[in-house]
Amino acid sequence: MISYILLFVILSSVMVSYLVLAKKMGLIDNPNERSSHKKPTVRGGGVIFPIAVVAWAFFFEHGDWYFVLAVILIGLIGFLDDRYTLSPLPRFIIQSLGVFLIMLELDLLSMTFIYIVIAFILMTGWLNTFNFMDGINGITVLYTLVVLFGVYLFREEVMSFSLSLFYTLVIALSIFGFLNVRINAVAFAGDVGSLSMGLILAYLVSSLIISTGRWEFILLVSVYGVDSVLTITHRILKKENIFEAHRSHLYQFMANECKWGHIPVAVFYSTIQVLIIIGLRWLNIDLWKLYSIFVLLLLVAGYMLSKSIIIKMLSNNN
């Protein structure tokens, strides 16, 4: 308990210090026509996530050094991108190295070549998916807490599951959430936060899938996954540059065009995800495949129907 209290104090001090430093360095997100915020806000507050993992590495015994190094590398490239806006090549190289280290940690490199390629593509895709989904106040914090809750529910399936890492991440999310889960956020996660947390979740969910051989654990991140994949597909069909900033995600339409507000939308997304996770936990394992297919199809249908209704509504208003 003393270690966690000390960890809370250290991470809180880091967060306060970063807010001061960020303002001096000009790490501020100023609103523009593609933004979902209306006031200048500190960028990169998610630096607390990789720092929390480093602190966990020194406070508690473990053997996950490839994982820790991967988070450090991803956090560093994310911070540099927040500071200088890097070109895609160095981002891709470091992201690929981070994913490679995670695969090394999970012993995925001992699999056949085709599975290694598939795992690399899926992890890299998820990493960028999570990065793109950080668009409104509170959604990254609340959604991540829900996914961690899901991993915790199934923790007995993973022999190497670390409760100390779980508690450390919850502490870091609570501190950052105090600044972010509000109508007018004090700080945004930035690439440093969304990329590093995306990698952390990729590691934890992949550990579940590999330990059990059950692909159905992708349901733990299904709400984000469906929104991201379908939004990217929609943008490609519209011949838009998918690497440019946008407000095309369904949750952004809900928060900005439908005026639901950031926090209600973040709670809505997180609630759907937690209900899916509880359903998976409650069901007999023999029904998991059927349940997973049903949930994914329902999410796809819900996304497409909601998006079409909102677009039609906006078109009529104009």
N, C-alpha and C positions, 0 to 999 in steps of 0.2 A: 504493500500500500504506500509506503514512504517513497518508493521509487516512482510511482505514478504521480504522487503529489509533486515531487521534485520535477518530474517530466512536464507536468502542467505549468509549473512556474517558469521553467526554462523556455518552453514553447510560447508561452504568453509574452515573455520578455522579448523573444525573437520577433514575434508578430508586431509588437509595439515599435521596436527598433526599426523594423522594415518599413512601417508606415512613414516614419520620419525620414528614413533614407530615400525611399521611393519618391517622396515629394521633392527632395533636394536634387535627385537625379532626373526629375522630369518624367518619371514612369507613371504617367497619368493618361487615362482613356478619356478623351474629349468626345462628346456626342456628335454624331453626324447623321445623315439621312438613313444609313443602314444600321444605326445603333438602336438598342432597345432601352438605353438609359438616357436621361436628360441632363444629368449633372456630371462634371468632371469627377472621375473616380480613380483611385489608386489601382494600378495594374500589377499583377504578379503576386498578389497576396497568397496564392497557393504555394509559394516557396516554402511554406511551413510543412508541406507534405513530404518532400524529399528530406528536409531537415529532421522531421520526425522519424523517418526510417533510419537515418544515420544515428540519431540519438538512441533509438531502439537497439541498434546494432551494438552500441557500447554499454547500454544499461542491462541487457539481458543476454544470456547465453543462447547461441544458435549456430547453425552452420550454413546459413543462406547467403554466403558472401557474393555469389554471382548475382543474386537478386538485388542485394544492396548496391552493388556497383552499377547495375543496370538502371536503377532508380536515380542514382547520382548523375549518370551520364545524360539520361533523358531530362532530368530536372535542369541540368546545366545548359543543354541546348535550348530548352524551353525558355529559360531566363534570358539567354543571349538573344533569342528571337523576340522576346518581349522588349528588350532594350534596344536592339539594333535592326530588327526585321531582316532576318537572314534569307538568303536565296534557298530554293528548295533542295539543292544538292547536299549541302552540309547537314540539313535537317534529316534528309533521307538516310544518309550514311550513319549518323549517330542513332537515329531511331532503329535502323536495321541492326546495329551493333547491340543496342539495348534488348531488342527482341531475341537476338542470337544468344545473349547471356541468359535470358529467361528460359529459353529452350534448353540451354546447357544445364541450368539449375534443375529443370524438370526431367532431365535425361531423355529429351525428345530426339536428340541427335543420334541415338542408337537405333532409331526406327528406320524403316525403308525410306528411300529418297523421296518418293511421291508424298508420303505422309509428312516428311520434313517440310517440303514445299508448301503443302496445304496449311500446315500449322503456322508457317511463317506468314503466309498471305492473310490468314484469319487474324492473327495477333496484330499484324501491322494495320490491317483494316480497322480492327477494333480500336487501336490506339488513336488513329485519326478520327474515327467516329466519335469517340469520347471527347476529343479535342474540339471538334466542330459543334458538339451539342452544348457547350458551355456558353449559353447566349442570354439567359435571363437570371435575375437575382434568385439565389436559393436552390436552383435546380441541381447543380453539381453536388452540393452538400447533402441535400435530402435524398437524392437518388443514390449517391454513394453509400450513405448510411443504410438504405434499404438493401442494397446488394451485399453489404457486409453482414447485415442481419441474416440474409439468406445463406451466406457462407457459414455463418455461426450455427444456424439450424442444422446444417449437414456436416458439421465439423468432425463428427465421429467417423466419417467416411475417408478422412485424410489423416493418415498416421502422423504426418509432420506438421499438422495444423498448430499454429502458434497463438495461444491466447494473449500473450504479451504484445504481439504485433497487432492483434485485433483491438486491444484496449488502447494502444498507442495511437492508432489511426482514429479511433473514436474521439480521443482527447484532441488531436490536431483538428479534426473536422468540427468539433464543438467550438474551439477557439476561433477558427476561421468563419464558422457559421454565424457567430455573434456579430461579425462585421458584414456578412454577406446576405444572410437570410432576413432581409428587411426591405421595405418599400424603396428607400434610397440607400443603396449599398455603400459602405465605406471603402470596400476593396473588392476587386474581381480576382478570380483565381489566376487568370492569364494562362499562357501556354505552359509556363513552368508548373502550374498546379494541375491543369487538365491533362497534360501529357503524362506527368509522373503518376497521378492517380489512375489514369487509364491503364498504365503499365502494371500498377499494383493490382488492380482488379483483374486484369488479364492473367496475372500470375496465380491469384487465388482461385478464380473460376476454372482455369486450366488444370490446376492441381486437383480439383474435384472431378473433372471429366476424366483425367488420366488415371486417378486412383480407382475410380469406379468403372470406367469404360462406358459411362452413360452420357451420351451426347445431349440428353434432355436438360442437362444443367445449363445449357445456353439460355434457358428460360429466365435465369437469374438476371440477364441483361437484355431481355427480349424487347422491352418497350423502347429503350434507346435504339436498339439494333434495327427494329422495323422502321422507326421514324427516320433514322439516318439513311438507311439503304433506299427507302422509297423517295425520300427528298432528293438524294443524289440522282436517282433514276429520273425523277421528274425534271430536274435541272438539266440533265444531259439531253433529254427529249426536247427541251426548250432551247438547246444549244447555248447554254450559259456556261461560264467558266466556273467549274465546281470548286476551284481553289480560292475564289474571291469571297470576301465577306458578304453575308446575305441575311435575310430574315424570312427564309422560305420554309423552315421547319414548322411542323404543325403547331408545336407549343409556342413558337414565336407568333404565328397567326392568332392563336388564342389570346396571348398576352398583349399584343400590339394592336391588331386590327379589331378583334372582338372585345378588347378592353376588359378582359377578365382580371388583369393584374398579374404581376410576376409571381408572387407568393402563392396565390390560389392555383395557378397553373402548375407550379413546381410541386405543390402538395397533391394535385390531381394525378400527375404523372407518377409520382412516388407511390401513391395509394394503389394505382392499378398494378404497379410492379410488385408491391408487397402482397397483394391479393393473389397474384399469379404464383408467387413463391410459396405462400401458405397452402394454396391448392396442391402444389407439387408435393409438399411435405405431408399433407393429409392423405393423399391418394395412395392406394396400394401400388407398389412398384410395377406390377404387371400392367397397369393402366397408363404408365408414364408416356409411352410413345404416342398413344391415342390422344392423351391430354395435351401433349406438346404440339402435335400437329393442329389440333383444334384451336389452341391458344394463338399460335402463329397465324393461322388463317383468319381468326377473329380480329387480331390486331391489324392485319393487312386490310381487311374489309373496313374496320373502324377508321383507320387512317384515311383511306381513299374516300369514304363517304363523308367524313368530317371535312376533309380538305375541299372536296367539290362543293359542299354546301357553303363553306366560308367564302370560297372564290366567287360563287354565284351571287352570294349576298353582297359582296364588295362590288361586283360588277353592276348589280342593280342600283346600289347606292350612288355609283358614279354616273 
